[in-house]
Amino acid sequence: MDFDLFVIGAGSGGVRAARMSAQLGARVAVAEVSDLGGTCVNVGCVPKKLFVYAAQFAQGFVDAREFGYDSAVPEFDWVRLRDNKDKEIARLNGIYGDLLTNAGVQLIRGRAEMVGQHEVRVNGHTYSAEKILIATGGWPFVPDIPGREHIITSNEVFHLTTWPKRAVVIGGGYIGVEFAGIFNATGVQTTLVHRGDQLLRGFDDDIRQFAYEQYQVSGIDVQLNADVARVEPNAAGYRVTLTNGQTLETDLVLGCTGRKPNVNGLGLAAVGVHLNEKGGIAVDAQYATSVPNIYAIGDVTGGIALTPVALAEGMFLAHEWFGQGGRPVRYDAIPTAVFSQPNIATVGLTEEQARKSHNVEIYRSSFRPMQNTLSGNPVRAMMKLVVCRDTQRILGAHMVGPDAGEIMQGIGIAYAMGATKADFDQTIGIHPTAAEEFVTMRTPVS
């Protein structure tokens, strides 16, 4: 064999698996047809968070007035943000390349296709490997509606020539609400269209309702129970016709209607790799596919589409194959955040999930963050704990408000350790912070 491990895809999971395997002594190659770092580094977490910072600055300039700063809100320079973002992404691509080459990984530029149980072809050359790992991530999905060619996705929004004055965002998942918040905060007249009766499917119902209310307070026009029937270009931009008969005039239509596993062109059918009901690569608990020696991790499996999850899966396999045994990924203790305006963060069970198998107590607190009381900003925050009444163990923690992601990381550690409500109650709060609310809620609301 040419290699012990051949990785297809140099995203977060693929790079982690390749680098750790090489450091453990394996002969490793990685094939990548695009930029290093995958979705997260290039068109996902990293550039999106940079845009979120820009959105927060915009609100910060407004809030600063009541804190003694009378300067006018400066004009938003989209081109400067875009170009500075590109420089940062280029820097990170270089770091990823250095991480691979310094670990001894052979980086092969080109589209890889499996041609056998142990063979991968790239640029006309066939490489053999004892194990093949597929980590090709996901790709944005746009529904087949009239005018879909006029709809851009999260892949293209990071590279716009000009920043719009009006935008229609399709989809009420986390990507949709994040970009709606970015647009709105930077002065764009923003409409968020969602076909369901509430945003953020899969999150706690209280969180969904509260976030929806805060998005509206912040100025986003949220259209629920509506879908896009067609998109037509006109002299002023585009006309978007909704299924409820309403029409919207806009400069940009952003489709955030989900992502699908990136499985095309890999030669899966030819070698007998099966897909699952989500269209991703079917794997078992050890990430093995239907073909011996071929594995898959990350978004391409249709599992939990989070960068740290792919990293953990890649780390597990590297140590399982070439180390002293890997540490299994705990899928029941994954904290996550939505970087909308305001932020959302969560870990553990929603109230709806918990009530199916536990006798529960609910603790909930809603308030106006201290900074907003002085600035006049009407956006509020909410914290919620879902507790097992019988054992007092924390079953879930949820938050909407400033720095929710930063706060929930610490809560996630406590949750993974099996913390109880008593553990929270005996913890001294840091005052004055929003985070202290998690350890001062004493009376259940239900």
Wavefront OBJ file of the C-alpha trace (Angstrom):
o trace
v 0.000 0.000 0.000
v 1.117 3.559 -0.733
v -0.450 4.814 2.509
v -1.893 3.556 5.749
v -4.655 6.157 5.482
v -6.004 8.167 2.571
v -8.356 11.001 3.534
v -10.732 12.514 0.990
v -11.492 16.070 2.055
v -9.345 18.551 3.989
v -12.070 20.068 6.117
v -12.051 20.148 9.909
v -12.624 16.425 10.425
v -10.370 15.274 7.614
v -7.462 17.480 8.635
v -7.724 16.420 12.279
v -7.830 12.713 11.410
v -4.934 13.031 8.950
v -2.699 15.134 11.174
v -3.203 13.046 14.322
v -2.745 9.785 12.414
v 0.513 11.028 10.924
v 1.751 12.177 14.317
v 1.007 8.674 15.605
v 3.281 7.213 12.926
v 0.917 6.430 10.039
v 1.652 7.155 6.394
v -1.128 9.553 5.420
v -2.329 11.412 2.342
v -5.121 13.976 2.006
v -6.839 14.934 -1.254
v -8.618 18.274 -1.499
v -10.154 19.886 -4.591
v -10.825 23.267 -2.974
v -9.505 25.420 -0.134
v -8.190 23.844 3.034
v -10.353 23.937 6.128
v -13.628 23.039 4.452
v -16.921 24.801 5.094
v -16.012 26.055 8.560
v -12.907 28.009 7.607
v -13.934 29.221 4.165
v -17.727 29.664 3.960
v -19.010 28.815 7.411
v -18.153 29.345 11.066
v -15.119 31.602 10.711
v -16.206 34.186 8.108
v -19.754 34.163 9.504
v -18.489 34.963 13.011
v -16.418 37.823 11.580
v -19.613 39.174 9.994
v -21.419 38.743 13.319
v -18.774 40.903 14.980
v -19.456 43.565 12.341
v -23.159 43.371 13.183
v -22.440 43.737 16.895
v -20.294 46.811 16.265
v -23.193 48.379 14.380
v -25.514 47.977 17.363
v -22.728 49.004 19.714
v -22.364 52.388 18.045
v -26.060 53.035 18.638
v -25.998 51.793 22.236
v -22.932 53.915 23.034
v -24.872 57.166 22.835
v -26.441 56.789 26.275
v -23.005 55.917 27.658
v -21.662 59.324 26.753
v -20.483 58.901 23.148
v -22.187 61.364 20.812
v -20.388 60.504 17.580
v -22.547 59.527 14.628
v -22.800 55.902 13.538
v -20.115 55.483 10.856
v -20.985 54.199 7.405
v -20.589 50.445 6.903
v -17.832 49.665 4.380
v -18.690 46.228 3.033
v -15.714 45.990 0.684
v -13.270 46.610 3.526
v -14.875 43.911 5.678
v -14.982 41.456 2.778
v -11.344 41.998 1.817
v -10.095 41.836 5.402
v -12.074 38.630 5.850
v -10.426 37.195 2.734
v -6.983 37.968 4.150
v -7.833 36.172 7.374
v -9.190 33.122 5.526
v -6.049 32.993 3.377
v -3.957 33.085 6.551
v -5.930 30.197 8.046
v -5.579 28.187 4.827
v -1.838 28.572 5.118
v -1.932 27.387 8.725
v -3.934 24.302 7.762
v -1.432 23.494 5.019
v 1.461 23.873 7.451
v -0.240 21.654 10.015
v -0.546 18.868 7.467
v 2.885 19.102 5.900
v 4.669 19.577 9.248
v 2.988 16.409 10.503
v 4.263 14.509 7.452
v 0.959 14.295 5.593
v 1.142 14.276 1.782
v -1.297 16.890 0.460
v -2.695 16.080 -2.980
v -4.594 18.812 -4.804
v -7.431 17.488 -6.935
v -10.788 15.712 -6.948
v -10.596 12.223 -5.490
v -12.688 9.261 -6.593
v -12.674 5.800 -5.106
v -12.038 3.073 -7.659
v -11.697 0.130 -5.289
v -11.796 -0.998 -1.692
v -8.241 0.266 -1.255
v -7.782 2.544 -4.286
v -8.346 6.256 -4.842
v -7.774 8.087 -8.117
v -6.742 11.754 -8.177
v -5.717 13.635 -11.328
v -5.446 10.374 -13.246
v -3.135 8.714 -10.720
v -4.256 5.825 -8.533
v -3.119 5.583 -4.902
v -3.518 2.562 -2.646
v -4.281 2.765 1.056
v -5.081 0.350 3.850
v -7.896 2.625 5.028
v -9.894 5.322 3.221
v -11.654 8.063 5.161
v -14.320 10.216 3.484
v -14.726 13.669 5.020
v -16.148 15.779 2.205
v -18.678 17.716 4.292
v -21.934 19.197 3.053
v -23.215 21.559 0.380
v -26.036 24.150 0.414
v -29.371 23.002 -0.954
v -31.725 25.296 -2.896
v -35.273 24.029 -3.576
v -36.415 23.628 -7.161
v -38.628 26.693 -7.539
v -39.056 29.028 -10.531
v -36.177 31.479 -10.493
v -33.887 29.406 -8.265
v -30.950 30.562 -10.414
v -31.384 34.002 -8.845
v -31.019 32.665 -5.295
v -27.559 32.728 -3.758
v -26.431 30.518 -0.870
v -24.130 30.862 2.105
v -21.289 29.901 -0.246
v -21.675 33.090 -2.295
v -22.814 35.611 0.329
v -19.277 35.983 1.666
v -18.025 37.256 -1.691
v -20.642 39.807 -2.785
v -19.476 42.680 -4.964
v -21.809 45.112 -3.205
v -23.767 44.959 0.056
v -27.546 45.041 -0.522
v -29.979 47.639 0.759
v -32.795 45.054 0.855
v -32.527 41.308 1.420
v -34.881 38.352 1.583
v -33.598 35.361 3.554
v -35.347 32.040 2.927
v -35.263 29.546 5.776
v -35.710 29.759 9.540
v -32.870 27.483 10.636
v -29.710 28.657 12.335
v -28.006 29.806 9.124
v -31.065 31.804 8.096
v -31.512 33.624 11.396
v -27.788 34.347 11.625
v -27.626 36.030 8.228
v -30.905 37.827 8.793
v -29.353 39.316 11.921
v -26.154 40.278 10.086
v -28.087 41.995 7.304
v -30.471 43.762 9.662
v -27.767 45.096 11.987
v -25.731 46.482 9.088
v -28.630 48.571 7.817
v -30.225 46.198 5.324
v -34.040 46.067 5.141
v -34.400 42.389 5.938
v -37.265 39.928 5.524
v -36.937 36.376 6.842
v -39.321 33.897 5.195
v -39.977 30.527 6.833
v -42.495 27.904 5.787
v -43.070 26.615 9.320
v -45.099 28.103 12.143
v -41.983 28.821 14.209
v -38.248 29.327 13.621
v -35.338 27.094 14.661
v -36.823 23.616 14.498
v -35.227 21.276 17.031
v -34.589 23.940 19.659
v -36.552 24.314 22.888
v -40.006 25.787 22.226
v -39.596 28.601 24.764
v -36.288 29.538 23.143
v -37.840 29.491 19.671
v -40.713 31.761 20.656
v -38.530 34.157 22.638
v -35.911 34.428 19.880
v -38.644 35.053 17.295
v -39.960 37.933 19.397
v -36.484 39.445 19.819
v -35.744 39.215 16.082
v -38.883 41.223 15.424
v -38.004 43.759 18.123
v -34.601 44.230 16.493
v -36.255 45.110 13.178
v -36.356 41.905 11.119
v -39.614 41.301 9.233
v -40.300 37.622 10.003
v -42.815 35.938 7.702
v -43.942 32.591 9.164
v -46.124 29.984 7.428
v -44.915 31.323 4.100
v -42.712 29.928 1.378
v -41.231 31.331 -1.803
v -43.298 30.539 -4.894
v -40.968 32.201 -7.420
v -38.171 34.726 -7.852
v -38.162 37.082 -10.843
v -35.596 39.707 -11.843
v -36.827 43.246 -12.458
v -35.346 46.688 -13.049
v -34.891 47.319 -9.310
v -33.509 43.902 -8.414
v -35.836 40.968 -7.799
v -39.489 40.365 -7.061
v -40.122 37.506 -4.641
v -43.640 36.076 -4.640
v -44.656 34.157 -1.528
v -47.155 31.317 -1.314
v -49.427 33.537 0.778
v -49.740 35.925 -2.172
v -47.452 38.619 -0.781
v -44.726 40.063 -3.035
v -41.387 41.461 -1.872
v -39.013 43.744 -3.752
v -35.383 43.078 -2.938
v -31.764 43.403 -4.062
v -30.719 39.937 -2.903
v -32.315 36.573 -2.182
v -30.355 34.298 0.137
v -31.401 30.670 0.349
v -30.774 29.062 3.749
v -32.949 26.016 3.220
v -30.530 23.406 4.452
v -27.408 21.533 3.448
v -26.990 18.094 1.947
v -24.105 15.640 2.349
v -21.478 16.207 -0.343
v -21.435 12.704 -1.873
v -21.362 13.409 -5.616
v -18.411 12.264 -7.687
v -16.830 10.074 -5.011
v -17.480 6.749 -6.765
v -19.568 5.470 -3.874
v -21.896 3.304 -5.944
v -19.040 1.787 -7.916
v -17.357 0.453 -4.786
v -20.597 -0.401 -2.958
v -20.762 2.294 -0.274
v -24.368 2.659 0.891
v -26.222 5.867 1.677
v -28.661 6.479 4.534
v -32.154 8.000 4.559
v -30.660 11.512 4.792
v -28.649 11.025 1.624
v -25.405 10.805 3.584
v -22.951 7.952 3.829
v -24.309 5.256 6.144
v -21.885 4.421 8.962
v -21.939 2.362 12.144
v -20.870 3.444 15.629
v -17.220 3.157 14.571
v -17.821 5.273 11.416
v -17.356 2.239 9.154
v -19.287 2.174 5.881
v -20.796 -0.847 4.152
v -17.398 -1.522 2.556
v -14.571 -2.824 4.770
v -11.713 -0.343 5.299
v -13.755 2.632 4.061
v -14.957 5.091 6.707
v -16.767 8.439 6.838
v -17.082 11.240 9.395
v -18.588 14.703 9.675
v -21.344 16.314 7.642
v -21.062 13.830 4.771
v -22.747 11.232 6.982
v -25.811 13.415 7.547
v -25.154 13.457 11.294
v -24.695 16.423 13.607
v -23.321 19.173 11.364
v -20.973 20.905 13.783
v -17.241 21.464 13.327
v -16.265 20.265 16.846
v -18.196 17.045 16.245
v -16.222 16.296 13.071
v -13.001 17.127 14.937
v -13.895 14.734 17.748
v -14.791 11.959 15.284
v -11.502 12.418 13.428
v -9.561 12.379 16.693
v -11.316 9.210 17.804
v -10.449 7.319 14.616
v -6.800 8.419 14.595
v -6.263 7.124 18.119
v -8.415 4.058 17.524
v -6.389 3.042 14.461
v -2.867 4.138 15.281
v -2.814 4.990 19.000
v -3.868 3.404 22.272
v -7.599 3.550 21.542
v -9.887 6.480 20.932
v -12.256 8.281 23.282
v -15.826 7.847 21.954
v -17.724 11.010 21.081
v -20.461 11.929 23.564
v -23.326 12.958 21.352
v -25.592 13.519 24.358
v -23.482 16.392 25.726
v -22.845 18.702 22.783
v -23.229 22.413 23.538
v -23.982 24.576 20.532
v -24.696 28.201 19.677
v -26.604 30.211 17.092
v -24.857 33.530 16.448
v -28.004 35.457 15.678
v -28.883 38.849 17.180
v -29.312 38.057 20.060
v -27.231 34.892 20.430
v -28.722 31.519 21.329
v -26.913 28.671 23.072
v -28.016 25.302 24.362
v -26.842 21.992 25.784
v -28.769 18.838 26.626
v -32.477 18.164 26.254
v -35.231 20.571 25.348
v -38.224 20.679 27.665
v -40.258 18.796 25.062
v -37.659 16.014 24.821
v -37.221 15.770 28.590
v -40.943 15.430 29.317
v -41.107 12.258 27.214
v -39.031 10.284 29.718
v -38.608 12.376 32.886
v -40.619 14.066 35.579
v -39.305 17.600 35.136
v -39.085 20.998 36.783
v -38.589 24.105 34.662
v -36.666 27.169 35.801
v -36.867 30.217 33.561
v -35.846 33.859 33.794
v -36.350 36.701 31.328
v -34.818 40.120 31.779
v -33.299 43.111 30.053
v -29.478 42.882 30.042
v -27.813 45.594 32.117
v -26.215 47.280 29.114
v -29.589 47.550 27.404
v -31.261 49.223 30.376
v -29.025 52.260 29.977
v -28.768 52.272 26.185
v -32.503 51.928 25.605
v -32.021 48.822 23.478
v -35.312 46.882 23.851
v -33.853 43.413 23.211
v -34.205 41.062 26.185
v -32.463 37.888 27.362
v -33.771 34.578 28.681
v -32.233 31.652 30.588
v -33.853 28.280 31.128
v -32.965 25.125 33.029
v -34.696 21.766 32.540
v -34.267 19.677 35.702
v -35.204 16.093 36.546
v -37.517 16.397 39.566
v -36.571 12.937 40.868
v -32.756 13.166 40.690
v -32.371 16.982 40.436
v -29.911 16.435 37.586
v -29.733 19.194 34.967
v -31.267 17.740 31.801
v -30.874 20.823 29.625
v -29.728 24.441 29.705
v -30.797 27.088 27.208
v -30.133 30.782 26.709
v -31.021 33.681 24.435
v -28.937 36.786 24.998
v -25.523 38.447 24.748
v -22.500 36.107 24.743
v -24.745 33.054 25.060
v -22.180 30.850 23.326
v -19.374 31.949 25.634
v -21.533 31.299 28.692
v -22.852 27.918 27.533
v -19.378 26.442 27.066
v -18.887 26.432 30.835
v -22.419 25.161 31.424
v -21.621 22.349 28.974
v -18.787 21.123 31.180
v -21.078 21.010 34.192
v -23.738 19.214 32.172
v -21.277 16.578 30.910
v -20.192 15.952 34.511
v -23.785 15.314 35.605
v -24.344 18.511 37.609
v -27.494 18.835 39.685
v -29.645 21.840 40.487
v -28.044 21.869 43.950
v -24.616 22.184 42.309
v -25.854 25.248 40.431
v -27.526 26.677 43.553
v -24.382 26.465 45.685
v -22.231 28.127 43.027
v -21.570 31.794 43.724
v -22.606 34.027 40.850
v -20.315 36.572 39.240
v -22.021 39.913 39.736
v -23.129 41.815 37.778
v -23.305 39.471 34.791
v -26.046 37.822 32.795
v -24.399 34.448 33.438
v -25.120 34.609 37.171
v -28.803 34.110 36.389
v -28.062 30.403 35.825
v -27.098 30.009 39.497
v -29.731 32.277 41.058
v -32.970 30.769 39.713
v -34.612 29.265 42.799
v -38.311 28.765 42.075
v -39.556 26.480 39.302
v -42.084 28.026 36.943
v -43.637 24.656 36.120
l 1 2 3 4 5 6 7 8 9 10 11 12 13 14 15 16 17 18 19 20 21 22 23 24 25 26 27 28 29 30 31 32 33 34 35 36 37 38 39 40 41 42 43 44 45 46 47 48 49 50 51 52 53 54 55 56 57 58 59 60 61 62 63 64 65 66 67 68 69 70 71 72 73 74 75 76 77 78 79 80 81 82 83 84 85 86 87 88 89 90 91 92 93 94 95 96 97 98 99 100 101 102 103 104 105 106 107 108 109 110 111 112 113 114 115 116 117 118 119 120 121 122 123 124 125 126 127 128 129 130 131 132 133 134 135 136 137 138 139 140 141 142 143 144 145 146 147 148 149 150 151 152 153 154 155 156 157 158 159 160 161 162 163 164 165 166 167 168 169 170 171 172 173 174 175 176 177 178 179 180 181 182 183 184 185 186 187 188 189 190 191 192 193 194 195 196 197 198 199 200 201 202 203 204 205 206 207 208 209 210 211 212 213 214 215 216 217 218 219 220 221 222 223 224 225 226 227 228 229 230 231 232 233 234 235 236 237 238 239 240 241 242 243 244 245 246 247 248 249 250 251 252 253 254 255 256 257 258 259 260 261 262 263 264 265 266 267 268 269 270 271 272 273 274 275 276 277 278 279 280 281 282 283 284 285 286 287 288 289 290 291 292 293 294 295 296 297 298 299 300 301 302 303 304 305 306 307 308 309 310 311 312 313 314 315 316 317 318 319 320 321 322 323 324 325 326 327 328 329 330 331 332 333 334 335 336 337 338 339 340 341 342 343 344 345 346 347 348 349 350 351 352 353 354 355 356 357 358 359 360 361 362 363 364 365 366 367 368 369 370 371 372 373 374 375 376 377 378 379 380 381 382 383 384 385 386 387 388 389 390 391 392 393 394 395 396 397 398 399 400 401 402 403 404 405 406 407 408 409 410 411 412 413 414 415 416 417 418 419 420 421 422 423 424 425 426 427 428 429 430 431 432 433 434 435 436 437 438 439 440 441 442 443 444 445 446
